[in-house]
């Protein structure tokens, strides 16, 4: 598998608001991650039951992840959503990893520095989430 990176602006949204950040699409990263600063601006992260220790690009350096969160993000007005590990001291504002790339069937065009998302795929996956047969209780805010 060819590994590479593309950096583009994405709009992230959570219960606290939204923020435009440069996201690094990294086919060498397993998880999608947000810097702690970005994460706390848009959502309240949840503590992991058991912290995760993950390797960074430097084979001898590990990072301990203690929090994660779910966030929506938008690419060319296509709404996507996934879980993000909250990484203190992350050098990027956001990293989109392989798990998210595969979930949304994204394609990376390294020659054009573009991320390709089929809107029909996103629409199909989101329609499944909005199945009218599933009753979601109304929560008054």
NUKE-306796 format. One record per residue (C-alpha): residue number from 1; x, y, z. Coordinates in Angstrom, 3 decimals. Layout:
REM residues N
k  east  north  up
NUM  X  Y  Z
...
REM end
This chain:
REM residues 141
k  east  north  up
1  0.000  0.000  0.000
2  1.360  3.388  -0.976
3  1.415  5.784  1.944
4  1.073  9.495  1.450
5  -0.417  12.673  2.800
6  -2.666  15.458  1.588
7  -3.508  18.594  3.631
8  -6.779  20.450  2.994
9  -9.149  22.690  5.007
10  -12.201  21.008  6.557
11  -14.992  22.357  8.720
12  -15.413  20.374  11.952
13  -18.593  20.620  14.042
14  -19.628  19.443  17.495
15  -22.009  20.350  20.299
16  -19.934  23.433  21.239
17  -19.643  24.882  17.748
18  -17.608  24.565  14.614
19  -14.111  25.369  13.423
20  -12.294  25.402  10.089
21  -8.968  23.567  10.358
22  -6.332  22.136  8.046
23  -6.644  18.359  8.128
24  -3.875  16.016  7.119
25  -5.195  12.981  5.210
26  -2.621  10.337  6.120
27  -2.822  6.844  4.637
28  -0.134  5.769  7.108
29  -2.185  6.658  10.215
30  -4.679  4.124  11.556
31  -6.797  6.494  13.658
32  -8.239  9.917  12.986
33  -7.041  12.444  15.551
34  -7.673  16.005  16.680
35  -5.355  18.238  18.648
36  -6.614  18.782  22.189
37  -7.054  22.509  21.462
38  -9.254  21.855  18.409
39  -11.213  19.070  20.106
40  -12.160  21.135  23.158
41  -13.324  24.037  20.988
42  -15.982  21.939  19.237
43  -16.948  19.126  21.631
44  -16.480  17.691  25.111
45  -14.307  14.583  24.706
46  -15.069  11.392  26.614
47  -12.493  9.614  28.721
48  -11.471  6.213  27.403
49  -12.114  3.318  29.770
50  -8.512  2.253  29.211
51  -5.892  4.611  27.707
52  -4.350  3.620  24.369
53  -0.642  3.748  23.633
54  -0.004  4.299  19.936
55  3.168  4.602  17.903
56  3.889  7.794  16.007
57  5.709  8.190  12.698
58  8.931  8.015  14.706
59  9.206  4.314  15.535
60  10.685  4.982  18.974
61  8.043  7.523  20.082
62  4.673  6.566  21.601
63  1.713  8.724  22.607
64  -0.829  7.889  25.292
65  -4.421  8.643  24.272
66  -6.841  9.135  27.170
67  -9.805  10.778  25.406
68  -11.844  10.415  22.233
69  -14.827  12.177  20.690
70  -17.267  12.010  17.816
71  -17.424  14.920  15.426
72  -18.944  15.829  12.095
73  -16.697  17.216  9.395
74  -17.499  18.676  6.003
75  -15.653  18.351  2.718
76  -17.165  20.343  -0.177
77  -20.490  20.489  1.722
78  -20.600  16.698  2.171
79  -21.300  15.860  5.807
80  -19.196  13.069  7.263
81  -18.822  11.863  10.849
82  -16.410  9.713  12.825
83  -14.576  9.102  16.072
84  -11.423  11.125  16.719
85  -8.685  10.403  19.233
86  -7.788  13.536  21.226
87  -4.003  13.900  21.139
88  -2.301  16.460  23.387
89  0.584  18.163  21.595
90  -0.466  16.892  18.157
91  1.578  18.711  15.504
92  -1.457  18.973  13.175
93  -4.901  20.386  13.975
94  -6.498  17.228  12.568
95  -5.421  13.935  11.018
96  -7.784  11.786  8.967
97  -6.561  8.202  9.221
98  -7.208  4.974  7.321
99  -10.185  3.898  9.438
100  -12.088  7.044  8.387
101  -10.842  6.866  4.787
102  -12.152  3.310  4.471
103  -15.429  3.970  6.312
104  -16.373  6.748  3.876
105  -14.638  5.112  0.859
106  -12.502  8.200  0.281
107  -9.883  8.218  -2.429
108  -6.690  10.251  -2.233
109  -5.361  11.722  -5.476
110  -1.739  12.545  -4.653
111  -1.014  13.930  -8.124
112  -3.766  16.549  -7.833
113  -3.568  16.908  -4.011
114  -7.297  16.124  -3.796
115  -9.589  14.042  -1.646
116  -12.368  12.367  -3.610
117  -15.603  11.480  -1.842
118  -18.538  10.045  -3.712
119  -21.550  12.033  -2.413
120  -23.796  9.028  -3.115
121  -21.778  6.909  -0.670
122  -22.090  9.544  2.068
123  -25.793  9.965  1.293
124  -26.364  6.192  1.407
125  -24.554  5.735  4.724
126  -26.345  8.707  6.304
127  -29.731  7.474  5.011
128  -29.154  4.217  6.858
129  -28.635  6.262  10.005
130  -31.935  8.092  9.409
131  -34.083  4.961  8.966
132  -37.680  6.072  9.759
133  -38.394  2.713  11.391
134  -35.958  3.614  14.166
135  -37.619  5.721  16.829
136  -35.249  8.272  18.371
137  -36.540  9.941  21.544
138  -36.860  13.710  21.409
139  -34.591  15.520  23.848
140  -35.516  19.071  24.679
141  -32.466  21.323  25.054
REM end
